[in-house]
Structure formats: structure tokens, C-alpha cells
């Protein structure tokens, strides 16, 4: 277990309104923690601890992560409540404020000094490594919340709280702690039949020292975890009461609409602002370096006025860039395919291509801000409120402490709202500064959102594989352009020679993290190619993979389970096929089988997706399942239809008519099963994405004999050429 | 010019242009933010409300088209504190993820079930064209069938 090298601290005191606070400082190594968690923290109204118990028996758990649809707060609260033996009906969650003291970057970082958590030690787990580098961030990304904050924070905090409550009860009953047990929010002394609720014990417990290494529960005794607990945020999402960033209302606020220079790196050259200024509701037209902004008393009026302008933009010298020039540069950089051993009986080669992709969360980007003298308030939905705060401070020339970020629910994140992608916070506070002290809500149109994203990198790979005379692989190597890393290119198969080398081909398109980061490209590349090798060897693609996984029992088990779920090997009607693929990302192994049909005319229908998932163990069975279901649909939407095209230096796609997403008619059935391997917890927000595209295209090959080597699938006619 | 609008059973007098889309009047003038802006071209369905009981996409619908009609938003779907059957199955089946598109989907489904109480999968596919980026479609379909299923005596919900 992790080491606690300094004393843990406790906050206890009277809460405004007469309540009483029991606080357990779960992450005590954070700088500044000592001054913040003081004995009178409650009296100052400063809640700097993770768990509070009030006399009404309610337990409030602070969550240093955002809710963007994954059920993270619910899962984290379950991990703390499980250790406490709390009554789940009395547990509430609250998002931690955007203060340094709640940075979850500390969690991994503090543990990686003299102790490297095994989630990172695995080497292939790039996500956790990246998050660890983001020291001081309050980030929700990299599929890390449950396995870092949960495993190293929430469990320990919950266990410490339980131990304190048990100690308090033992003192009250005049018995030893060993005779007491905690169950459903009460401490019981079985011998005397006495009991007390957590709420009744909170005051006494709060006066006790915090245990520095509380005993964690044996996973075999979990009663709450692994169950399908309803998510705490769902009721507000069916009656319209949930407030997302775009819904925030600040008294007296105005609205801003934005017209960006369309070409990457471009700027405003000239605009005649008069036509907009004369229109109803318009307060101001701002001409910024990269955009023209209309501020009005309604967003619709701001948009309408913006449409009356004809700004002239400079192209930033990038007007010659297009998807064609970018892929041509990739092609040139890749050069000749990797060399194969001279002993090969068969050499297989193939190139694969994937396009830029936008995140296209359903909630368009927005940022509401008020700059009043020396303070700025920001209301938005981000995957890292601490970095949003420093972005705002930097844009205004403020210290971080002069900015308060009020993080809201996110209408989809998928990586768009991660740190380093906060152009909208930067712009939002600059607009608010120009209108100071009036608050301004800047809303991006869908067109703004589609054309000014941080895109999933386009990429291309060139593979060569060698088989001996018996169809046994001797080598499988690749060159790739567009980005990659050790985790993304990792192939678990026992092949004597394996290699994947990056080739550089720079371009000016703005890039960012997109659900599963570089695994989404490489999952398609590597699992397509291994399938092609299987067919070249004349072997069943499932068996071909399985025979090479004897040294990788978790991979093998997941592959076998997915195959069994799908009825792999059982006959299918003509025109139907199954494809299989397997990837590890963020510490989780996912094997998927796609079952598709392709009509004689080339019409594709994805009938059913099967996923076998080894994330060690699940916390909330239902939200875990939902993440896999959703990840598969997200990946299929991209694989079938998703594409951002660059022409004349700008993004061609504008809105959901020319930037298509799948809808219910195209959504297959999805079956999900988990393997409890008891390996260290893996992430779940992303790992279902990487294998999906390859499972799909491998299934298309099985159904129609057409090998799709370029995404989206819609670019390839699915009728076999005579 | 003042416009009279009946929303969730209450009459409002609004000083807005007749060509302002209903969406913005609901969200900004009346503060009913449960109806969402998604695309502005009636392609995604996040802005769906009921006009005289029928689902409409409000991001392109001028407010003048709603005059004299009953507008029902997600906030007005529950009756007397009881969730609409669609809202209830949405909770039971744990449909939403990020939830942003779900107001629109719930309104579309409530409209579908009012016309077609027990829709087939093909009818669902033909009627429901909303976009959900979190990929809740399988649960949406399951929940629609659950809402449509006749409530038999003593059946577990």
C-alpha cells in the first residue's frame, strides 16, 4: 500500500448552521495542506477536507473531478463509502473547488517519489504517466479518476474516517475498538447491543488524530462496490434542472458571438463594424487579433449582428495546407516499408490512414466571465478547473488567486475541455475584460466548435509483416506519422521481431487529446494489420491471435471471452461477418467483436458489438458498462463517418449536416462483460474506443472481402471488385 | 413588439422580434435552460419541445410560429410532481451520460409515444433522429420499449 510519510491532518469545527464537521485530509502531502486544514477550518467556512459527517447523518464527499457523463463522482463516493461501511442513501457528493489544495495531480506525483504506483510501473500506461506529469492539475482525463483518486485517495480517506468513528464509539461505550463494527452508517457493539450513528459520533471522532495507515477492506468483503448503484446526477438530467456551463445565468450578463479567422494561424485584417453596431441589442463590436466579436443583450441578436459583418482575414501563411498535402507529407516521411527477414516465406505490407477528428461534444463551447476590478469570476465546464483558472489569470495579467472558476456540468468532454485546450477561457475573459464590469456569456456556434477544435491527429502507418512457410509470424513492424507512443503501438503478440518507429511530418493543424488519445489511431493500425497477417497465413483471425498470447494471460482471457460472447466460429448467413480486435490502454484490456452485414450493393449495417473488458475489477457495474457501451458507439461513429477535412488551410466541415454522427438507426446492440482479474484497477472512460474501428473493418472483410485501410469507412466502396 | 407565449401552462408577454427562434426566447428570456442549443440548424434535436403536444425543433422555429399554441418544455413535462413515464424510465434505465442531449431526446420520445404507444424498432429508427455523442442509443431503445410496455399488475418496474 502507499506510504504515508507525514502526519495526516483533520479539520473539525462548527459549520455555519450549527452542523458539525468531521474531516479527513486524505491527501496530506500536498504543499499548503498544513495551513489549510486547521482545527477551526469549519468556523471559517472553509471546507478543505474530503469527507464530512454532519449530525443529521449525512456524509458529504468532495470530489476533485468533474462530471462529464462518466459517473465519476458516484464511483469515487462509492469507494469512500465502501471503506466507511456507510449507508449509501445518506451519501452526497460535491465537486471540490478549484483551489491548489484539491489538485489531484498530487496523488500520483506524491506516490511516485520513493514508491511508484504499479499503475504507472507497467510502462505501457501512458495516460497515468501523463497525468502524473501534470503536477498541480485538477484534471479529469486519462481515465485516471477511479484508479488514482479513488484507489489512493478515496479509499484511504474512507478507511481513516471509519477508524475514527470506531474509536469514538469504543470510547463512548467504554469498550475496546476491536469489539465494535461499522455497518450501514452505524457503529455497533454486539456484546452489549449498543449502537450509535455516524452522525452521533462525528463530534467525538473529529477530535481524534487521523490514522496514518488505516486498514483497507479486503475486496472480497465489498458490499457496495461491483453493484449497479444509480448515478447521483441522473435525476437532474431528465427534468431540465441540470446546469451546464452554457446554462449559467449571471445577473446583468450580456452575450457574445464570435467569428474567427478561418485559416489556422490567421488574423483579422479589417472589418467595418458599423452595420452591426446599428442593430437591435448590440452593445459593442470587438475587433481582436484572431476574431471579431459582437456583444449584445441576447445571443441570437449578437449572432444576427455578426452575420451582417464582412470581416477580412489574413490566412496566416497556411492557405496552401490541405488534407492532401498533409497525407502526402506523411507518405513521403514513411518512405519504404520496414525491412523483413530474408527467411520469410510470405511478406505482407499495408498502409493505413486515419483523418483528423473533432470532439463535437453536444454542448457547444461557452465561457461566462465577469472581470470586476481586481477579481475575475469564470463559469464554464472544464476537465481541469485549476488550469482554467491559470489560463484566465494569464490572459488578464492577474495572479491565480484573483480568479475564481465555478466549474459546471460538461455536456461532453472527450478531451476537448482538457488543459492546454482552454482557448475559450482565454477568449471569454478577454471579452469580459473589454466589457468590465458587465458579465458576458460567450457562446460558440456549432460551426465555431467544429472549425476551431484541437483535433485528434490525422495519421498514417506503413506496415510489413513476415510469415514462415507454415504461416507462423516472424516479424511485424511499422513506421507511423502523425503521432504515437509506447502504449499505443504496443502489440501483445509473441512475434520474434516487433517494431514501430515514428516518422516526423509536421503540419500547422491544431491538435489535442481525443478520447483514448493516440490509441484510437494505433488500435486501428495494428489490429487491422495483424488481421491481414492472419488472412495471409490462411488462419482464423481469432485463433491466429490466441496462439500468440500464451505469455499474456489477461489478453488471452479477454480475447477468448469476447469470441465466446459473439459465438465466434458459428456459421453466419452470406453477407455477414465477424471481426475481432484487442487493445490495452489506460491499464485496461478490451477485446471486441463486431458482427456486421454488407449487402450486395455494399450497404453496411453494424448488427452487434461484443466487448470483454479486464479493468481489474469494477466499482460501479452500471456506469462501467455505460462507459464501454458509449465508448464503442463514439468509436464507431468516428470509424464510420467521422472526418475533419482541411482545404485551403481551413476546416471544411461546419455543422452536423456535413459533419455526420451516427444516430439510433445506425447504433448496434452492444453487449459488455467484465473479467475480474484483480489486476490493478484500469481506466474505463477511454479503453473501449481503441479496438472498435479494427473490429469493424475486420468484420467488413469477413463479410464482404473488402479490406478497409482508410477511415472513415464511408470512403471505401464495400462492393468487392471483380 | 410584444409577443404572447404560453409555456408550460403559463402565459408570458415577451418583447422580442417575431423571427427570434423559440429556443432563445425560452433559454434567455424565460430562463428555461433545460431546452438545449446544439446545432442551430435543426439537425441534432437537442432543442426539442412540444408545440400543442407535437415535438418540434426550436433552434430554427421563429417564435411567431408558437403564438397561440401550447409550448411544453422539459421543465413542464412532469405533472403535479410526478415524472412523465419517459422521464421515469430514463432514470430506471440510467440512460443519460453527459445528459446534454437528453432533454431533447425525452421530448422526442414522449411525442413519439403519444402518437405510437408501442413503437417497433423500425418506427423508433424512423422517428428518432437526435444525436447523442455519449452513445446512449442502446439504452434509449431499451427505455422506449420499457415505457411502452403495458404496466401489468404486480410487475416489477
Boltz contact constraints between the chains, C-beta under 6 A:
constraints:
  - contact:
      token1: [A, 68]
      token2: [B, 98]
      max_distance: 6.0
  - contact:
      token1: [A, 69]
      token2: [B, 97]
      max_distance: 6.0
  - contact:
      token1: [A, 69]
      token2: [B, 98]
      max_distance: 6.0
  - contact:
      token1: [A, 69]
      token2: [B, 134]
      max_distance: 6.0
  - contact:
      token1: [A, 234]
      token2: [B, 91]
      max_distance: 6.0
  - contact:
      token1: [A, 234]
      token2: [B, 96]
      max_distance: 6.0
  - contact:
      token1: [A, 237]
      token2: [B, 96]
      max_distance: 6.0
  - contact:
      token1: [A, 237]
      token2: [B, 99]
      max_distance: 6.0
  - contact:
      token1: [A, 237]
      token2: [B, 102]
      max_distance: 6.0
  - contact:
      token1: [A, 238]
      token2: [B, 87]
      max_distance: 6.0
  - contact:
      token1: [A, 238]
      token2: [B, 90]
      max_distance: 6.0
  - contact:
      token1: [A, 238]
      token2: [B, 91]
      max_distance: 6.0
  - contact:
      token1: [A, 240]
      token2: [B, 34]
      max_distance: 6.0
  - contact:
      token1: [A, 240]
      token2: [B, 74]
      max_distance: 6.0
  - contact:
      token1: [A, 240]
      token2: [B, 75]
      max_distance: 6.0
  - contact:
      token1: [A, 240]
      token2: [B, 103]
      max_distance: 6.0
  - contact:
      token1: [A, 242]
      token2: [B, 99]
      max_distance: 6.0
  - contact:
      token1: [A, 247]
      token2: [B, 33]
      max_distance: 6.0
  - contact:
      token1: [A, 298]
      token2: [B, 28]
      max_distance: 6.0
  - contact:
      token1: [A, 300]
      token2: [B, 20]
      max_distance: 6.0
  - contact:
      token1: [A, 300]
      token2: [B, 24]
      max_distance: 6.0
  - contact:
      token1: [A, 361]
      token2: [B, 133]
      max_distance: 6.0
  - contact:
      token1: [A, 362]
      token2: [B, 38]
      max_distance: 6.0
  - contact:
      token1: [A, 362]
      token2: [B, 100]
      max_distance: 6.0
  - contact:
      token1: [A, 362]
      token2: [B, 101]
      max_distance: 6.0
  - contact:
      token1: [A, 362]
      token2: [B, 133]
      max_distance: 6.0
  - contact:
      token1: [A, 363]
      token2: [B, 100]
      max_distance: 6.0
  - contact:
      token1: [A, 411]
      token2: [B, 98]
      max_distance: 6.0
  - contact:
      token1: [A, 411]
      token2: [B, 100]
      max_distance: 6.0
  - contact:
      token1: [A, 412]
      token2: [B, 98]
      max_distance: 6.0
  - contact:
      token1: [A, 412]
      token2: [B, 133]
      max_distance: 6.0
  - contact:
      token1: [A, 445]
      token2: [B, 40]
      max_distance: 6.0
  - contact:
      token1: [A, 446]
      token2: [B, 39]
      max_distance: 6.0
  - contact:
      token1: [A, 446]
      token2: [B, 40]
      max_distance: 6.0
  - contact:
      token1: [A, 622]
      token2: [B, 94]
      max_distance: 6.0
  - contact:
      token1: [A, 629]
      token2: [B, 138]
      max_distance: 6.0
  - contact:
      token1: [A, 630]
      token2: [B, 97]
      max_distance: 6.0
  - contact:
      token1: [A, 630]
      token2: [B, 134]
      max_distance: 6.0
  - contact:
      token1: [A, 630]
      token2: [B, 135]
      max_distance: 6.0
  - contact:
      token1: [A, 633]
      token2: [B, 135]
      max_distance: 6.0
  - contact:
      token1: [A, 634]
      token2: [B, 135]
      max_distance: 6.0
  - contact:
      token1: [A, 655]
      token2: [B, 39]
      max_distance: 6.0
  - contact:
      token1: [A, 655]
      token2: [B, 41]
      max_distance: 6.0
  - contact:
      token1: [A, 656]
      token2: [B, 39]
      max_distance: 6.0
  - contact:
      token1: [A, 656]
      token2: [B, 43]
      max_distance: 6.0
  - contact:
      token1: [A, 656]
      token2: [B, 44]
      max_distance: 6.0
  - contact:
      token1: [A, 657]
      token2: [B, 43]
      max_distance: 6.0
  - contact:
      token1: [A, 661]
      token2: [B, 131]
      max_distance: 6.0
  - contact:
      token1: [A, 663]
      token2: [B, 129]
      max_distance: 6.0
  - contact:
      token1: [A, 664]
      token2: [B, 128]
      max_distance: 6.0
  - contact:
      token1: [A, 664]
      token2: [B, 137]
      max_distance: 6.0
  - contact:
      token1: [A, 665]
      token2: [B, 125]
      max_distance: 6.0
  - contact:
      token1: [A, 667]
      token2: [B, 137]
      max_distance: 6.0
  - contact:
      token1: [A, 670]
      token2: [B, 138]
      max_distance: 6.0
